[in-house]
């Protein structure tokens, strides 16, 4: 990984038409008048002039969706009950695996654009449920528990939600790890209703089934700062807070 560049920041290089390699997983390539974002070697986004083509390349995964959402601005890609949809200008379109977006006109044209059909009565009840669930997660955005190896794990939620899903970071420490800071992190994304049920039942297993990127120490610190996480909400004597405090001394985050 080059410096402290994160995957979410690589999208800026894509839009500037500047080649940049983050890792073997993420890369922006520029050639023949086209800018291409590669994810594990697959061209998930191609920009040529004002035409943007996005695709999942047969990998309809959380990681693919996350990278496409990093690239997209006014448009977002979300999953509802296992089905992907594009959302733009308060309209929702069924994901087709590949879409061509014309950025030269306003509003943008999206091809194909099969609109999602809603049951209005059911949708209103669901919207109210999602609203209440999102409010609960905003008030309870920290989930801390002890682990069998005398360590500690925390699940931290982002303070906003992408339609029906929310991002989170799992931060863990252990007593027997050989890592000098004894802290590890991994990103995940989950449906807010599933997160709500897990929090209410104090059952964290599902969070370990929807994980994606592993985070290094500086990325963990940046994520906590970006999400405005208050370390005083952790239990007194938290091993994670101790490790984070040490990391902040060794890995200052741009003076923030």
Secondary structure per residue as TSV (DSSP state, phi and psi in degrees):
chain	resnum	aa	ss	phi	psi
A	1	X	-	360.0	133.1
A	2	X	-	-86.0	116.1
A	3	X	T	58.0	-139.3
A	4	X	T	-108.5	19.7
A	5	X	-	-62.3	133.9
A	6	X	-	-110.0	162.7
A	7	X	H	-58.4	-38.0
A	8	X	H	-66.9	-21.8
A	9	X	H	-88.3	-17.2
A	10	X	H	-67.1	-25.2
A	11	X	H	-59.8	-31.3
A	12	X	H	-63.1	-37.5
A	13	X	H	-67.3	-35.0
A	14	X	H	-60.2	-47.9
A	15	X	H	-72.4	-26.1
A	16	X	H	-82.0	-9.9
A	17	X	T	70.3	36.0
A	18	X	-	-113.6	123.6
A	19	X	-	-66.3	139.3
A	20	X	E	-159.4	135.4
A	21	X	E	-110.6	121.8
A	22	X	-	-87.6	-43.6
A	23	X	S	-169.0	-174.5
A	24	X	S	-63.2	-18.8
A	25	X	S	-86.4	-44.9
A	26	X	E	-119.9	130.6
A	27	X	E	-155.0	141.9
A	28	X	E	-108.5	125.7
A	29	X	E	-121.2	140.3
A	30	X	E	-126.4	119.9
A	31	X	E	-166.0	153.1
A	32	X	T	53.8	37.0
A	33	X	T	74.4	10.6
A	34	X	E	-123.7	145.4
A	35	X	E	-111.8	127.3
A	36	X	E	-125.6	133.9
A	37	X	E	-100.6	119.5
A	38	X	E	-103.5	133.1
A	39	X	E	-120.4	113.0
A	40	X	T	51.3	39.6
A	41	X	T	84.2	-1.9
A	42	X	E	-99.7	131.0
A	43	X	E	-78.6	87.8
A	44	X	E	-81.7	-16.6
A	45	X	E	-147.6	132.4
A	46	X	E	-132.4	126.6
A	47	X	E	-115.7	120.7
A	48	X	E	-132.7	108.3
A	49	X	T	65.9	-124.0
A	50	X	T	-101.8	12.6
A	51	X	E	-106.6	119.8
A	52	X	E	-109.5	125.6
A	53	X	E	-112.1	126.8
A	54	X	E	-121.4	145.2
A	55	X	E	-155.6	160.1
A	56	X	-	-98.5	-6.6
A	57	X	T	54.3	31.3
A	58	X	T	83.6	3.7
A	59	X	-	-117.7	85.4
A	60	X	-	-85.7	74.9
A	61	X	S	-120.3	166.5
A	62	X	H	-60.7	-38.2
A	63	X	H	-64.7	-44.2
A	64	X	H	-61.1	-45.3
A	65	X	H	-63.5	-39.4
A	66	X	H	-62.1	-44.9
A	67	X	H	-66.6	-39.0
A	68	X	H	-66.2	-38.6
A	69	X	H	-66.7	-31.2
A	70	X	H	-62.9	-36.6
A	71	X	H	-78.5	-43.6
A	72	X	-	-72.3	147.7
A	73	X	S	-112.1	-78.1
A	74	X	S	-74.1	-16.6
A	75	X	-	-104.1	144.1
A	76	X	E	-132.0	152.8
A	77	X	E	-115.7	124.8
A	78	X	E	-136.3	165.6
A	79	X	E	-118.0	133.6
A	80	X	E	-132.1	115.4
A	81	X	T	52.8	42.5
A	82	X	T	86.3	-1.4
A	83	X	E	-113.9	136.7
A	84	X	E	-88.9	145.0
A	85	X	E	-141.2	149.6
A	86	X	E	-97.1	140.4
A	87	X	E	-121.9	128.6
A	88	X	E	-155.4	127.4
A	89	X	T	52.3	44.3
A	90	X	T	65.6	17.4
A	91	X	E	-116.5	152.0
A	92	X	E	-125.4	133.0
A	93	X	E	-124.3	139.7
A	94	X	E	-67.9	133.1
A	95	X	-	-68.3	131.9
A	96	X	-	-110.2	4.4
A	97	X	S	96.0	-34.0
A	98	X	E	-152.6	136.3
A	99	X	E	-135.9	144.3
A	100	X	E	-109.7	125.2
A	101	X	E	-117.3	124.1
A	102	X	E	-92.6	111.0
A	103	X	T	-88.6	-1.4
A	104	X	T	-82.5	-11.0
A	105	X	S	-120.2	157.1
A	106	X	S	-127.1	123.5
A	107	X	S	-69.3	162.0
A	108	X	-	-61.8	152.2
A	109	X	E	-100.1	137.8
A	110	X	E	-121.4	127.7
A	111	X	E	-132.1	125.6
A	112	X	S	-74.5	166.6
A	113	X	-	-142.2	63.7
A	114	X	-	-77.5	113.6
A	115	X	B	-70.5	143.8
A	116	X	-	-75.1	138.9
A	117	X	-	-100.6	133.2
A	118	X	-	-115.2	145.3
A	119	X	-	-87.0	109.3
A	120	X	H	-59.5	-42.5
A	121	X	H	-66.0	-46.1
A	122	X	H	-66.0	-40.1
A	123	X	H	-62.7	-36.5
A	124	X	H	-66.4	-41.1
A	125	X	H	-65.8	-39.9
A	126	X	H	-65.8	-40.7
A	127	X	H	-60.6	-40.3
A	128	X	H	-67.2	-39.5
A	129	X	H	-63.9	-45.0
A	130	X	H	-64.4	-37.2
A	131	X	H	-63.7	-45.1
A	132	X	H	-67.4	-38.6
A	133	X	H	-66.1	-43.7
A	134	X	H	-62.3	-39.4
A	135	X	H	-64.2	-39.1
A	136	X	H	-62.7	-44.8
A	137	X	H	-67.0	-31.5
A	138	X	H	-67.9	-33.6
A	139	X	H	-84.3	-20.2
A	140	X	-	-128.7	65.8
A	141	X	-	-93.9	17.0
A	142	X	E	-139.5	130.5
A	143	X	E	-132.2	105.3
A	144	X	E	-117.7	134.9
A	145	X	E	-152.0	156.9
A	146	X	E	-81.5	154.5
A	147	X	-	-115.0	164.0
A	148	X	T	-63.0	-24.8
A	149	X	T	-92.5	25.0
A	150	X	S	66.6	25.7
A	151	X	-	-104.4	-163.4
A	152	X	E	-145.8	142.7
A	153	X	E	-130.1	138.7
A	154	X	E	-127.3	138.8
A	155	X	E	-112.0	119.4
A	156	X	E	-115.8	131.4
A	157	X	E	-101.1	148.3
A	158	X	-	-68.8	152.7
A	159	X	S	-81.6	6.4
A	160	X	S	-140.9	169.8
A	161	X	-	-134.0	146.3
A	162	X	B	-97.9	93.1
A	163	X	T	57.9	-104.0
A	164	X	T	-107.7	7.4
A	165	X	E	-124.3	160.5
A	166	X	E	-137.3	148.6
A	167	X	E	-90.3	155.6
A	168	X	E	-150.3	164.4
A	169	X	E	-127.2	131.4
A	170	X	E	-96.2	121.2
A	171	X	E	-115.0	130.9
A	172	X	E	-138.0	151.0
A	173	X	E	-130.5	151.5
A	174	X	-	-137.5	160.6
A	175	X	S	-83.0	-27.4
A	176	X	S	-104.7	3.7
A	177	X	-	-67.9	148.8
A	178	X	-	-89.8	-3.5
A	179	X	S	-68.3	133.8
A	180	X	T	-62.0	-31.5
A	181	X	T	-96.0	-7.7
A	182	X	-	54.2	39.3
A	183	X	-	-142.9	136.3
A	184	X	E	-137.3	154.1
A	185	X	E	-141.8	152.4
A	186	X	E	-149.9	138.5
A	187	X	E	-86.5	156.3
A	188	X	E	-152.6	169.9
A	189	X	E	-144.8	139.3
A	190	X	E	-150.1	152.8
A	191	X	E	-64.9	135.8
A	192	X	H	-63.8	-30.1
A	193	X	H	-70.3	-35.2
A	194	X	H	-69.3	-39.2
A	195	X	H	-64.5	-41.3
A	196	X	H	-59.6	-46.3
A	197	X	H	-63.0	-41.6
A	198	X	H	-65.2	-39.2
A	199	X	H	-68.6	-42.7
A	200	X	H	-64.8	-37.2
A	201	X	T	-92.7	0.3
A	202	X	T	53.8	50.6
A	203	X	-	-129.2	98.7
A	204	X	-	-85.9	0.8
A	205	X	G	-55.7	-39.7
A	206	X	G	-64.7	-25.7
A	207	X	G	-68.8	-24.3
A	208	X	G	-86.5	-1.3
A	209	X	G	-100.7	-3.1
A	210	X	S	-127.6	34.2
A	211	X	E	-88.7	160.0
A	212	X	E	-133.6	-102.9
A	213	X	E	-74.4	139.7
A	214	X	E	-83.0	142.0
A	215	X	E	-112.5	138.9
A	216	X	-	-84.2	-179.9
A	217	X	H	-61.6	-46.3
A	218	X	H	-64.9	-33.1
A	219	X	H	-69.8	-37.2
A	220	X	H	-61.5	-46.0
A	221	X	H	-61.8	-44.9
A	222	X	H	-62.4	-39.9
A	223	X	H	-64.9	-43.6
A	224	X	H	-61.7	-39.6
A	225	X	H	-69.0	-45.7
A	226	X	H	-59.3	-35.7
A	227	X	T	-90.1	-2.0
A	228	X	T	64.2	38.4
A	229	X	-	-74.2	128.5
A	230	X	-	-90.7	111.0
A	231	X	G	-66.7	-18.3
A	232	X	G	-70.5	-12.9
A	233	X	G	-78.8	-13.0
A	234	X	S	-71.6	155.8
A	235	X	-	-58.7	150.2
A	236	X	T	-59.7	133.0
A	237	X	T	79.3	16.3
A	238	X	-	-58.7	129.6
A	239	X	H	-68.5	-31.0
A	240	X	H	-66.2	-43.4
A	241	X	H	-62.3	-39.5
A	242	X	H	-62.3	-43.3
A	243	X	H	-68.1	-39.0
A	244	X	H	-65.5	-41.0
A	245	X	H	-61.3	-41.4
A	246	X	H	-66.3	-40.7
A	247	X	H	-63.9	-36.4
A	248	X	H	-64.1	-30.0
A	249	X	H	-74.9	-37.2
A	250	X	H	-88.9	-24.9
A	251	X	S	-130.3	71.2
A	252	X	-	-59.6	138.8
A	253	X	-	-101.7	78.0
A	254	X	T	53.9	29.6
A	255	X	T	73.1	8.4
A	256	X	-	-79.9	360.0
